């Protein structure tokens, strides 16, 4: 994917916002916006027809909202990547989006650099969270007792330490990619981190995992 531009579908029911995102991404040499959609139903149809590297989808839209569209896109193609870009940051919205299969959740006040970096990371299958979103999850899920990872969370984090993508982790553990993402979110919250690298570093420092399970 290094020599090719990422093919992106941009989905937002607000025409001005959608145009702004498209214009921003058009200035990036490594990204190509191949289509636009104004609702979730259009998004599902475009993603199925064009098979883009990533769909950048708003959360609240007519006809089919972002969560429902994400679920349908992932149900049709387990390898599809969906990154939510929204103004809403409630716990329920975040969890619903991730459980539907989104690889990340960004807020519309994100900077251009953050958005572009997140798109590239999400296209690789990495979990991407806006800092405030990560903080909300941490605040809600942090435990006052010493951090304890479940056996499955240890398995997931060892696989991350081995350098596996979410899809490969799912294959190793025989679980859905969406389940891998849910485990990662819980791990991030417990360890008070917002990305995979720091999760592994902290877990190793605290002796919660080994250096990968090989």
C-alpha positions in Angstrom: 0.0 0.0 0.0 3.1 2.2 0.2 3.2 3.0 -3.5 -0.6 3.4 -3.9 -3.0 6.0 -2.7 -5.6 5.0 -0.1 -9.0 4.9 -1.7 -11.5 6.6 0.6 -15.3 7.0 0.6 -16.5 10.0 2.6 -20.0 9.8 4.1 -21.8 12.8 5.8 -25.3 14.1 5.4 -24.1 17.7 5.8 -23.0 18.8 2.3 -20.7 21.6 3.5 -19.0 19.4 6.1 -18.6 16.6 3.5 -17.1 19.0 0.9 -14.7 20.3 3.5 -13.4 16.8 4.4 -13.1 15.9 0.7 -11.2 19.1 0.0 -8.9 18.5 2.9 -8.2 14.9 1.8 -7.8 15.9 -1.8 -4.7 17.8 -0.8 -3.0 14.7 0.5 -0.9 12.8 -2.1 -1.4 9.5 -0.4 -5.2 9.6 -0.4 -7.9 9.5 -3.1 -11.5 10.2 -2.4 -13.3 7.8 -4.8 -16.9 8.6 -3.8 -19.1 10.6 -1.5 -22.4 9.6 0.2 -25.1 11.6 2.1 -26.5 8.7 4.1 -25.7 5.3 5.4 -27.6 3.4 2.8 -25.6 5.1 0.0 -22.4 4.3 2.0 -23.2 0.6 2.1 -23.9 0.4 -1.6 -20.8 2.5 -2.5 -18.4 0.4 -0.3 -19.8 -2.8 -1.7 -19.4 -1.6 -5.3 -16.0 0.2 -5.0 -14.3 -1.8 -2.2 -12.3 1.3 -0.9 -9.5 1.0 1.6 -11.6 2.9 4.1 -15.0 4.5 4.6 -15.0 7.7 6.7 -18.5 7.8 8.1 -20.5 10.3 10.1 -22.5 8.9 13.0 -26.0 10.5 12.8 -27.5 10.5 9.3 -30.9 9.9 7.7 -32.0 6.6 6.1 -29.3 4.6 7.8 -27.2 6.0 10.6 -23.4 5.5 10.9 -23.6 2.6 13.3 -26.1 0.6 11.2 -24.2 1.4 8.1 -20.9 0.2 9.7 -22.5 -3.0 10.9 -23.9 -3.8 7.4 -20.6 -2.9 5.7 -18.6 -5.2 8.0 -21.2 -7.9 7.8 -20.9 -7.9 4.0 -17.1 -7.8 4.1 -15.3 -8.6 7.4 -12.1 -6.9 6.1 -13.8 -3.6 5.4 -12.5 -0.6 7.3 -14.8 2.0 8.8 -13.6 5.1 10.7 -16.3 7.2 12.4 -15.9 11.0 12.2 -18.5 12.7 14.3 -19.3 15.6 16.7 -20.8 13.1 19.2 -18.8 11.6 22.0 -21.2 9.9 24.4 -20.2 6.5 25.9 -23.2 4.9 24.2 -22.3 6.2 20.8 -18.6 5.2 21.1 -19.4 1.7 22.2 -22.1 1.1 19.6 -19.8 2.2 16.8 -17.0 0.0 18.0 -19.2 -3.0 18.5 -20.6 -2.5 15.0 -17.1 -3.0 13.7 -15.6 0.5 13.3 -11.8 0.5 13.6 -11.8 3.9 15.1 -13.7 6.9 16.4 -12.7 10.5 15.7 -14.2 13.8 16.5 -14.8 16.6 13.9 -12.5 19.0 15.8 -9.5 16.8 15.0 -6.7 18.5 13.2 -5.9 17.8 9.5 -2.6 16.0 10.5 -4.5 13.9 13.1 -7.2 12.9 10.6 -4.7 11.9 7.9 -2.6 9.9 10.4 -5.7 8.2 11.7 -6.9 7.3 8.2 -3.6 5.6 7.4 -3.6 3.8 10.8 -7.2 2.7 10.4 -6.6 1.5 6.9 -3.9 -0.8 8.3 -6.5 -2.2 10.7 -5.3 -0.3 13.8 -7.7 0.9 16.4 -7.8 4.7 16.4 -9.4 6.8 19.1 -9.6 10.6 19.5 -7.8 11.6 22.7 -11.1 12.8 24.4 -12.8 9.5 23.4 -10.0 7.5 25.0 -10.2 9.7 28.1 -13.9 9.1 28.4 -13.4 5.3 28.2 -10.7 5.5 30.8 -12.8 7.6 33.1 -15.7 5.2 32.8 -13.8 1.9 32.9 -10.9 2.6 35.1 -10.9 0.4 38.2 -9.8 1.6 41.6 -8.2 -1.8 42.3 -4.9 -2.9 40.8 -5.1 -3.5 37.1 -6.0 -7.1 36.2 -6.3 -8.2 32.6 -8.6 -11.1 31.8 -7.0 -14.2 30.2 -8.4 -13.3 26.8 -7.1 -9.7 27.1 -3.6 -11.1 27.9 -3.9 -13.3 24.8 -4.9 -10.2 22.7 -2.1 -8.1 24.1 0.5 -10.8 23.6 -0.6 -11.0 20.0 -0.2 -7.2 19.7 3.3 -7.5 21.1 4.0 -10.1 18.4 3.1 -7.4 15.8 -0.2 -9.0 14.7 -2.9 -6.9 13.1 -6.5 -7.1 14.4 -7.5 -9.5 11.7 -4.5 -11.8 12.4 -5.2 -11.6 16.1 -8.8 -12.7 15.4 -7.4 -15.6 13.3 -5.0 -16.7 16.0 -7.6 -16.6 18.8 -10.5 -17.7 16.6 -12.6 -14.6 17.4 -14.2 -11.9 15.3 -12.2 -8.8 14.4 -14.9 -6.7 16.2 -14.3 -8.7 19.3 -10.6 -8.0 19.1 -11.4 -4.3 18.9 -13.6 -4.5 22.0 -10.9 -6.2 23.9 -8.4 -3.6 22.9 -10.7 -0.8 24.1 -11.0 -2.4 27.5 -7.2 -2.9 27.6 -6.6 0.7 26.7 -9.0 1.8 29.5 -7.5 -0.4 32.1 -3.9 0.6 31.3 -4.8 4.3 30.8 -3.4 4.5 27.3 -4.8 5.4 23.9 -2.8 3.2 21.5 -1.5 -0.3 21.0 2.2 0.5 21.4 1.8 2.1 24.8 -0.5 -0.7 25.9 2.2 -3.2 25.2 4.9 -1.1 26.9 2.9 -0.6 30.1 1.8 -4.2 30.2 5.4 -5.4 29.9 6.6 -2.9 32.6 3.9 -4.2 35.0 4.6 -7.9 34.1 1.0 -8.3 32.9 2.2 -10.0 29.7 5.3 -11.7 28.3 7.1 -10.5 25.2 4.5 -12.1 22.9 3.4 -15.7 22.8 5.4 -16.5 19.6 
